[in-house]
Amino acid sequence: MPDTSVSITTSGSSYLYISFTAHSILHIANGYSGIVQFNITLVLNDVNYLITAGVEYYRGSSETYILEFSDSIAMEYVTDTLAAGTYTIKVIWASKYDLGSGINQLIVCSPNGNYSRTLLVQEIHT
């Protein structure tokens, strides 16, 4: 997800509280039938996939109109105790079905709709 990452330098013997919230619109194209699913994942240092949320819808028949649904996304994660160092947390997303066609969309941030997203990372000392 463009521009949705945070880097934090920790002092060690601490853990991270991570929170991501966003408003989304699921757009299902005219004539599409089947499953639409987008996975949103919090990732630590490009290696550790922490938690995934899914936005999905099943359209049983090929209708001749566009469907759009709004939804809120809220994810929280607390890491294990971490050593001192710099950590980067990213939000990534991918379509699980409808790969390649690009006719269905998950809109998470739009200046036209004034939708916002927030990624909060906080170091907690034990």
C-alpha positions as CSV (number, residue, x, y, z in Angstrom):
1,M,0.0,0.0,0.0
2,P,1.8,3.2,-1.1
3,D,3.1,5.5,1.6
4,T,1.9,3.2,4.5
5,S,5.0,2.3,6.4
6,V,6.7,3.4,9.7
7,S,10.2,2.9,10.9
8,I,11.0,3.0,14.6
9,T,14.3,2.6,16.5
10,T,13.8,0.8,19.8
11,S,16.0,0.8,22.9
12,G,15.6,-3.0,23.5
13,S,13.8,-5.2,26.0
14,S,10.6,-3.7,24.7
15,Y,7.7,-4.7,22.4
16,L,5.7,-2.9,19.8
17,Y,2.1,-2.1,19.7
18,I,0.9,-1.7,16.1
19,S,-2.5,-0.5,15.0
20,F,-3.8,0.1,11.5
21,T,-7.2,1.6,10.7
22,A,-8.8,2.6,7.4
23,H,-12.0,3.2,5.6
24,S,-12.4,1.2,2.4
25,I,-14.7,0.8,-0.6
26,L,-14.9,-2.6,-2.3
27,H,-15.7,-2.1,-6.0
28,I,-17.1,-5.1,-8.0
29,A,-17.3,-4.6,-11.7
30,N,-20.2,-4.8,-14.0
31,G,-20.7,-8.4,-15.2
32,Y,-18.4,-10.0,-12.7
33,S,-19.5,-13.1,-10.8
34,G,-17.6,-15.1,-8.2
35,I,-15.5,-14.4,-5.2
36,V,-13.7,-11.0,-4.6
37,Q,-11.2,-11.0,-1.7
38,F,-8.5,-8.6,-0.8
39,N,-6.0,-9.4,2.0
40,I,-4.5,-6.5,4.0
41,T,-1.4,-7.6,6.0
42,L,0.9,-5.9,8.6
43,V,4.6,-6.9,7.9
44,L,7.6,-6.4,10.1
45,N,11.0,-5.9,8.3
46,D,9.7,-7.3,5.1
47,V,9.9,-10.8,6.6
48,N,7.5,-11.4,9.4
49,Y,3.8,-11.4,8.4
50,L,2.1,-10.4,11.6
51,I,-1.7,-10.3,11.0
52,T,-4.0,-10.3,8.0
53,A,-7.5,-9.0,7.6
54,G,-9.7,-9.8,4.6
55,V,-12.3,-7.8,2.8
56,E,-14.5,-10.1,0.7
57,Y,-17.8,-10.5,-1.2
58,Y,-19.4,-13.3,-3.2
59,R,-21.5,-12.4,-6.2
60,G,-23.5,-15.4,-7.3
61,S,-24.5,-14.3,-10.8
62,S,-23.2,-12.0,-13.5
63,E,-25.3,-8.9,-13.0
64,T,-25.2,-5.9,-15.3
65,Y,-24.4,-3.3,-12.7
66,I,-21.5,-2.2,-10.5
67,L,-21.6,-2.9,-6.8
68,E,-19.7,-0.9,-4.2
69,F,-19.6,-1.5,-0.4
70,S,-17.9,0.6,2.3
71,D,-16.2,-1.1,5.2
72,S,-13.9,-0.2,8.1
73,I,-10.6,-2.0,8.6
74,A,-9.1,-2.2,12.1
75,M,-6.1,-4.3,13.0
76,E,-4.0,-4.5,16.1
77,Y,-0.9,-6.5,16.9
78,V,1.6,-6.7,19.8
79,T,5.0,-8.2,19.1
80,D,7.1,-10.3,21.3
81,T,10.0,-8.6,23.2
82,L,12.4,-7.2,20.7
83,A,16.1,-6.4,20.9
84,A,17.4,-2.9,20.3
85,G,17.3,-1.9,16.7
86,T,15.4,-0.3,13.9
87,Y,12.2,-2.0,12.7
88,T,10.0,-1.1,9.7
89,I,6.3,-1.9,9.7
90,K,4.5,-1.9,6.4
91,V,0.9,-2.5,5.3
92,I,0.6,-4.6,2.1
93,W,-2.4,-5.7,0.2
94,A,-3.2,-8.2,-2.5
95,S,-6.2,-9.6,-4.4
96,K,-6.6,-13.3,-3.6
97,Y,-9.0,-14.0,-6.4
98,D,-9.6,-12.2,-9.7
99,L,-5.9,-12.1,-10.3
100,G,-4.7,-10.4,-13.4
101,S,-7.9,-8.8,-14.6
102,G,-7.9,-5.8,-12.3
103,I,-11.6,-5.1,-12.9
104,N,-12.4,-5.3,-9.2
105,Q,-10.8,-2.9,-6.7
106,L,-10.3,-2.2,-3.1
107,I,-10.1,1.6,-2.6
108,V,-8.4,2.4,0.8
109,C,-7.4,6.0,0.4
110,S,-8.9,8.5,-2.0
111,P,-8.5,12.2,-1.9
112,N,-11.8,12.5,-3.7
113,G,-13.7,10.7,-0.9
114,N,-11.6,12.1,1.9
115,Y,-10.9,8.6,3.2
116,S,-8.1,8.3,5.7
117,R,-5.8,5.6,7.0
118,T,-3.7,5.5,10.1
119,L,-0.7,3.3,11.0
120,L,0.4,3.7,14.6
121,V,3.5,2.1,16.0
122,Q,4.4,2.5,19.7
123,E,7.3,1.1,21.7
124,I,6.3,-0.3,25.1
125,H,8.9,-0.9,27.8
126,T,8.4,-3.8,30.1
